[in-house]
């Protein structure tokens, strides 16, 4: 589970890794592609400027004075760069980054193994930290505050309490559901930040940088077309870039311009606001089948034959962000902007969903 400071892995949650030396990934493989796109320093990181400026100060102070960095928590929707930030921080500090995830630390012994493998000043990154088991979370408190771990050896009346002193380390947590974190755990982080969706100029810069790193020629119009359909999320932008690259390589000379980008994304059912097939089906059901709502999420899920959790965690966050739907005590409601996006006439009772275009509300 230990990742050296110059080793980049995939953008998802960390997985246990073998301690043996791993052969380099062949050029063009998925891991190599992800590693090439991941920024390694603060200067390479695009967007989230206020957060990056604050992190620079904290990291510089820790390096200059020789003290460990405080525990940091990053929250926000998937794909905004929380894992990448952990790699950047460890790289800037020049320390090892140990990677795990909340569901993977399923018992106290696993947590003890992780903590005892840390070196002085190392960083431990726990993705989806809100999914830690309660008993594991409670044993994490003294480790974060006092850098010690209490372990009981044996059972019954002969059990002995052993306190292990831990090296001073930095815990970097990431969560998509900050509201599920317990107050005691949240209070033990010295810094927590909610990452926001990226603005369009930053998204364009990310697309151009990714295209350059993977050797794809792209012009301003092509980058803008991909960026504005990427839902303000770098991970989605990089995925769409790969798909558009495929179309450009097969149907053109490999270069991406506005025409091929727009045509490819239309064929991939990603519309000009970034909505995919499921998003539009969700919006269509509320607007047409339930007359704009209010309607309960269970009724929408049954109509779409989808799980409620999928709609709540995957579909709704973006539709709420761009103002196409609203949540009310009585259920979900389509806004006037949602009707307009679907090409339907909005009833007078429909909420406005904000002013301006969907892209303007997002960015």
Order of alpha helices (4+ residues) and beta strands (2+ residues): beta-alpha-alpha-beta-alpha-beta-alpha-beta-alpha-beta-beta-beta-alpha-beta-alpha-alpha-alpha-alpha-alpha-beta-alpha-alpha-beta-beta-alpha-alpha
